[in-house]
Amino acid sequence: MHSVRLLLCLTLPLLACCTAAPAYEGPPTSHFDGERFVNRDPVERSFADFVRLGWGAITDAASWPEWIEVEQQTIPYARVEEGISITFINHATFLVQVDGINILTDPVYSERVSPFRWLGPRRVHAPGVRMEDLPPIDVVLISHNHYDHLDEETLVDLANRQEEPPLILAGLGNGALFSRLGLARHQDMDWSQSLSIGDLEIVFTECRHMSGRGIGDQGRTLWGAFVVRSSAGAIYFAGDSGYGPHYRETGQRYGPISLSLLPIGAYEPRWFMADGHLNPSEAVQAHLDLGSRQSVGIHFGTFQLTYEGIDQPVIDLEKALEQAGVSPERFQVLAPGETRRF
């Protein structure tokens, strides 16, 4: 039964034919061909690849627990004026507090990350902090529009719980979806584009991934990572990305990087996932490429999206750090609801 559920989860893009998001329209650029966005080294997938992936979900995928109890935490409402505070909520969702600004990354509070409420990857633990216990959120960073990173219900709920809704920042083309949801405060960004919020400069940067909420809108909106430049140093939020030269280039252009949030999960099988997802060894190399003083793992342990077991990313990260000669203190993993100050 578990393998059948994972098979359905992996083939959701083929099922979601009628859920395509609005598409970007604009002139061609180095990463937009006039119709779809592209990576420097294009990612191509065939129908046979999806068949092979689905078969492996039945034969090779590890089992995950049905549910794990976590102790949900509360966050002080006082704004952080000195240093950097981060709190792990779940998956790629972090509360980042710096220079008096509260930032939420790829917020996901829904039970499933799917176009359907009755089908798709289902969370195995509650968010580490309840939405009603969050402090007021000023900015939401959306790395791309996959369902485990852009959760419509969560964005609407966040906007409705505050007198002034947060500003949503995302790649080109995503604003049309936010407008359709009734979210008025949003801005689309191209790679290397930046804007200032308070004392922060937020830059949207290149990464290696893809986008799409249905079979008809693949590559029609832009994906990316974020650099938040603050008085406490630069903070890098990777969102979701395969390995590539963009990590070293980002570190050289926007560094020194004080803190990086790097994905360590959803990486098996490598023949399919390597184009768009780091494995733990590659995450350690990205940490080194960025010249990051400190890194924290994201994108693991909440939703089963790929073959590896729930604990495997942390186990593989420990091995990768030892092999690379990097102290575990330099690349940490937090429990849901855990807060760290840097």
C-alpha positions as CSV (number, residue, x, y, z in Angstrom):
1,M,0.0,0.0,0.0
2,H,2.8,2.4,0.8
3,S,4.5,1.8,-2.5
4,V,1.2,2.4,-4.4
5,R,0.8,5.8,-2.6
6,L,4.3,6.8,-3.5
7,L,3.8,5.8,-7.1
8,L,0.7,8.0,-7.2
9,C,2.6,10.9,-5.6
10,L,5.4,10.7,-8.2
11,T,3.0,10.6,-11.1
12,L,0.9,13.6,-9.9
13,P,2.2,15.9,-12.6
14,L,0.7,13.5,-15.2
15,L,-2.6,13.5,-13.3
16,A,-2.8,17.2,-12.8
17,C,-3.7,18.1,-16.4
18,C,-6.3,20.7,-15.4
19,T,-4.4,22.5,-12.7
20,A,-1.8,24.4,-14.7
21,A,-0.8,27.8,-13.3
22,P,-0.7,31.0,-15.3
23,A,2.4,31.4,-17.5
24,Y,4.9,34.1,-18.0
25,E,4.9,36.2,-21.2
26,G,7.8,38.3,-22.2
27,P,10.8,38.7,-24.5
28,P,13.4,35.9,-24.8
29,T,16.5,36.1,-22.5
30,S,19.5,33.9,-21.7
31,H,17.2,31.7,-19.7
32,F,13.8,32.2,-21.3
33,D,13.2,31.0,-24.9
34,G,10.1,33.1,-25.4
35,E,7.8,30.3,-24.1
36,R,9.6,28.4,-21.4
37,F,12.4,29.0,-18.9
38,V,15.5,26.9,-19.2
39,N,18.6,25.9,-17.2
40,R,22.1,26.5,-18.5
41,D,22.2,22.7,-19.1
42,P,18.7,21.9,-20.1
43,V,16.8,19.2,-18.1
44,E,14.9,16.7,-20.4
45,R,12.5,14.0,-19.3
46,S,10.7,11.4,-21.4
47,F,7.6,9.4,-20.8
48,A,9.7,6.3,-20.4
49,D,11.6,8.0,-17.6
50,F,8.4,8.6,-15.7
51,V,7.4,4.9,-16.2
52,R,10.8,3.8,-14.9
53,L,10.4,6.1,-11.9
54,G,7.0,4.8,-11.1
55,W,8.0,1.2,-11.3
56,G,10.9,1.9,-8.9
57,A,8.4,3.5,-6.5
58,I,6.8,0.0,-6.2
59,T,10.0,-2.0,-6.1
60,D,12.8,0.1,-4.5
61,A,11.3,2.9,-2.3
62,A,11.8,2.8,1.5
63,S,8.9,2.8,3.9
64,W,8.1,5.9,5.9
65,P,6.2,6.1,9.2
66,E,2.5,7.1,9.1
67,W,2.9,9.7,11.7
68,I,5.6,11.2,14.0
69,E,4.7,13.2,17.1
70,V,6.6,16.5,17.4
71,E,6.4,19.1,20.2
72,Q,5.2,22.3,18.6
73,Q,7.0,25.4,19.7
74,T,6.1,29.1,20.1
75,I,8.1,32.1,18.8
76,P,8.6,35.3,20.8
77,Y,6.9,38.2,19.1
78,A,9.9,40.5,19.7
79,R,11.7,41.3,16.5
80,V,15.3,40.3,16.1
81,E,17.5,43.4,15.6
82,E,20.9,41.8,16.1
83,G,22.2,38.6,14.6
84,I,20.2,36.1,12.7
85,S,17.5,33.8,14.2
86,I,16.0,30.9,12.2
87,T,13.3,28.5,13.2
88,F,12.6,25.2,11.3
89,I,8.9,24.8,10.6
90,N,8.9,21.8,8.2
91,H,10.2,20.8,4.8
92,A,11.6,24.0,3.2
93,T,9.7,26.3,5.5
94,F,11.8,28.4,7.9
95,L,11.2,31.5,9.8
96,V,14.1,33.9,9.3
97,Q,14.4,36.9,11.6
98,V,17.0,39.5,10.9
99,D,17.3,43.3,11.1
100,G,13.8,43.6,12.5
101,I,12.2,41.8,9.5
102,N,10.4,38.5,9.7
103,I,10.7,36.3,6.6
104,L,9.0,33.0,5.9
105,T,10.5,30.7,3.2
106,D,8.3,28.4,1.0
107,P,5.6,28.2,3.6
108,V,3.6,24.9,3.6
109,Y,1.1,24.2,6.3
110,S,-1.4,22.0,4.3
111,E,-1.8,18.3,5.0
112,R,-0.8,17.4,1.5
113,V,1.5,18.9,-1.2
114,S,-0.7,18.2,-4.2
115,P,-3.3,19.6,-6.5
116,F,-5.8,17.3,-4.8
117,R,-6.8,17.3,-1.1
118,W,-7.5,13.5,-1.2
119,L,-4.3,12.3,-2.9
120,G,-0.6,13.2,-2.9
121,P,2.3,13.4,-0.5
122,R,0.9,13.7,3.0
123,R,2.8,15.1,5.9
124,V,4.1,12.7,8.6
125,H,4.4,15.3,11.4
126,A,2.7,18.6,12.3
127,P,4.4,21.9,11.6
128,G,7.0,22.7,14.2
129,V,5.2,26.0,14.9
130,R,1.5,26.5,14.5
131,M,0.5,29.3,12.1
132,E,-1.3,31.1,14.8
133,D,1.9,31.1,16.9
134,L,4.0,32.8,14.2
135,P,5.0,36.4,14.7
136,P,3.7,38.9,12.0
137,I,5.3,37.9,8.7
138,D,6.7,40.8,6.6
139,V,8.1,38.9,3.6
140,V,7.4,35.5,2.0
141,L,10.0,34.0,-0.3
142,I,8.8,31.5,-2.9
143,S,11.5,29.6,-4.7
144,H,9.3,28.0,-7.3
145,N,5.8,26.8,-7.9
146,H,5.9,23.1,-7.1
147,Y,3.3,22.1,-4.6
148,D,5.7,21.4,-1.8
149,H,7.0,25.0,-2.1
150,L,4.1,27.1,-3.2
151,D,1.0,26.1,-1.1
152,E,-2.0,28.2,-2.1
153,E,-4.0,27.6,1.1
154,T,-1.1,28.5,3.3
155,L,-0.5,31.8,1.5
156,V,-4.1,32.8,1.7
157,D,-4.3,31.9,5.4
158,L,-1.1,33.9,6.1
159,A,-2.6,37.0,4.3
160,N,-5.9,36.7,6.1
161,R,-4.4,36.5,9.6
162,Q,-2.6,39.8,9.4
163,E,-3.8,43.4,9.1
164,E,-1.1,44.0,6.5
165,P,-0.5,40.9,4.4
166,P,3.1,39.9,3.8
167,L,4.9,40.8,0.6
168,I,5.4,37.7,-1.5
169,L,8.5,37.5,-3.7
170,A,8.8,34.8,-6.4
171,G,10.1,34.3,-9.9
172,L,8.7,35.7,-13.1
173,G,5.2,34.6,-14.0
174,N,4.1,33.6,-10.5
175,G,2.3,36.9,-9.7
176,A,-0.6,35.9,-12.0
177,L,-1.4,33.0,-9.7
178,F,-1.1,35.1,-6.6
179,S,-3.5,37.7,-8.1
180,R,-5.9,34.9,-8.9
181,L,-5.8,33.9,-5.3
182,G,-6.7,37.5,-4.2
183,L,-3.2,38.2,-2.9
184,A,-2.4,41.8,-3.7
185,R,1.1,42.2,-2.3
186,H,3.5,40.4,-4.5
187,Q,6.4,41.0,-6.8
188,D,7.8,38.8,-9.6
189,M,11.6,38.8,-9.9
190,D,14.1,37.7,-12.5
191,W,17.5,36.2,-11.8
192,S,19.9,38.9,-10.4
193,Q,17.0,41.3,-9.7
194,S,17.0,42.8,-6.2
195,L,14.8,45.0,-4.0
196,S,15.2,46.6,-0.6
197,I,12.9,46.0,2.4
198,G,13.9,48.0,5.5
199,D,17.6,47.5,5.9
200,L,17.6,44.3,3.8
201,E,18.5,43.7,0.2
202,I,16.8,40.6,-1.2
203,V,18.2,39.2,-4.4
204,F,16.6,36.4,-6.6
205,T,19.4,34.2,-8.0
206,E,20.0,31.4,-10.4
207,C,19.5,27.8,-9.4
208,R,19.1,24.5,-11.3
209,H,15.6,23.3,-11.1
210,M,12.2,23.4,-13.0
211,S,8.6,24.6,-12.4
212,G,5.1,23.5,-13.1
213,R,1.8,22.8,-11.3
214,G,0.3,20.7,-14.1
215,I,1.4,18.9,-17.3
216,G,0.6,21.9,-19.5
217,D,2.7,24.6,-17.7
218,Q,6.1,23.0,-17.2
219,G,8.8,25.6,-17.3
220,R,6.3,28.5,-17.8
221,T,7.3,30.3,-14.6
222,L,10.8,31.0,-13.2
223,W,12.5,29.1,-10.3
224,G,15.3,30.4,-8.2
225,A,17.1,30.9,-4.9
226,F,17.4,34.0,-2.7
227,V,20.2,35.9,-1.1
228,V,19.2,38.1,1.8
229,R,21.9,40.7,2.5
230,S,21.7,42.0,6.1
231,S,23.7,43.7,8.7
232,A,24.5,40.3,10.1
233,G,25.8,39.0,6.8
234,A,24.3,37.4,3.7
235,I,21.7,34.6,4.1
236,Y,21.2,32.1,1.2
237,F,18.0,30.2,0.8
238,A,18.4,27.5,-1.9
239,G,14.8,26.5,-2.2
240,D,15.3,23.4,-4.4
241,S,18.2,22.9,-6.8
242,G,20.5,20.4,-8.4
243,Y,24.2,20.9,-8.2
244,G,25.9,23.3,-10.6
245,P,28.3,26.2,-11.0
246,H,25.7,28.7,-9.7
247,Y,26.7,28.0,-6.1
248,R,30.3,29.1,-6.5
249,E,29.2,32.1,-8.6
250,T,26.6,33.1,-6.0
251,G,29.2,32.9,-3.3
252,Q,31.7,35.0,-5.3
253,R,29.1,37.6,-6.2
254,Y,27.2,38.0,-3.0
255,G,29.4,36.6,-0.3
256,P,30.7,36.2,2.2
257,I,27.7,34.1,3.0
258,S,27.0,33.9,6.8
259,L,24.2,31.3,6.7
260,S,22.9,28.9,4.0
261,L,19.7,26.9,4.0
262,L,20.5,24.0,1.7
263,P,18.3,21.0,0.7
264,I,19.4,17.6,1.7
265,G,16.4,15.4,0.9
266,A,14.3,14.1,-2.0
267,Y,17.4,12.8,-3.9
268,E,16.8,9.2,-4.9
269,P,17.0,7.7,-7.5
270,R,19.9,9.8,-8.7
271,W,19.4,9.0,-12.4
272,F,16.2,11.0,-12.2
273,M,16.6,13.4,-9.3
274,A,20.2,14.7,-9.8
275,D,19.2,17.3,-12.3
276,G,17.0,19.2,-9.8
277,H,17.8,17.9,-6.3
278,L,21.0,17.9,-4.3
279,N,22.0,14.8,-2.4
280,P,23.7,15.3,1.0
281,S,27.2,15.0,-0.5
282,E,26.4,17.7,-3.1
283,A,24.8,19.8,-0.4
284,V,28.2,19.8,1.5
285,Q,30.0,20.7,-1.7
286,A,27.4,23.6,-2.3
287,H,28.2,24.7,1.3
288,L,31.9,24.9,0.4
289,D,31.3,26.5,-3.0
290,L,29.2,29.2,-1.4
291,G,31.9,29.8,1.2
292,S,29.2,29.6,3.7
293,R,30.2,30.2,7.3
294,Q,27.2,28.1,8.5
295,S,24.7,25.9,6.8
296,V,21.4,24.2,7.9
297,G,19.7,21.4,6.1
298,I,16.2,21.8,4.6
299,H,13.8,19.8,2.4
300,F,13.6,16.5,4.3
301,G,11.6,14.6,6.8
302,T,8.1,15.9,6.3
303,F,6.7,14.6,3.0
304,Q,7.9,11.5,1.2
305,L,8.6,12.7,-2.3
306,T,11.2,10.2,-3.5
307,Y,12.7,6.8,-2.7
308,E,15.0,7.3,0.3
309,G,13.9,6.6,3.9
310,I,12.9,9.4,6.3
311,D,16.2,9.3,8.2
312,Q,18.5,8.7,5.3
313,P,19.3,12.4,4.5
314,V,20.6,13.0,8.0
315,I,22.6,9.8,8.0
316,D,24.1,10.6,4.5
317,L,24.8,14.2,5.6
318,E,26.9,13.0,8.6
319,K,28.9,10.7,6.3
320,A,29.4,13.5,3.7
321,L,30.6,16.0,6.3
322,E,33.1,13.5,7.6
323,Q,34.4,12.6,4.1
324,A,34.7,16.3,3.2
325,G,36.5,17.2,6.5
326,V,33.7,19.7,7.4
327,S,32.8,20.0,11.1
328,P,29.1,19.0,11.9
329,E,28.9,22.3,13.7
330,R,29.2,24.0,10.3
331,F,26.3,22.2,8.7
332,Q,23.5,21.4,11.2
333,V,20.1,19.8,11.1
334,L,17.3,21.2,13.2
335,A,14.2,19.5,14.7
336,P,10.8,20.8,13.7
337,G,10.1,23.9,15.8
338,E,13.8,24.3,16.8
339,T,15.3,27.8,16.8
340,R,18.9,28.8,16.4
341,R,20.6,32.2,16.8
342,F,23.7,33.0,14.7
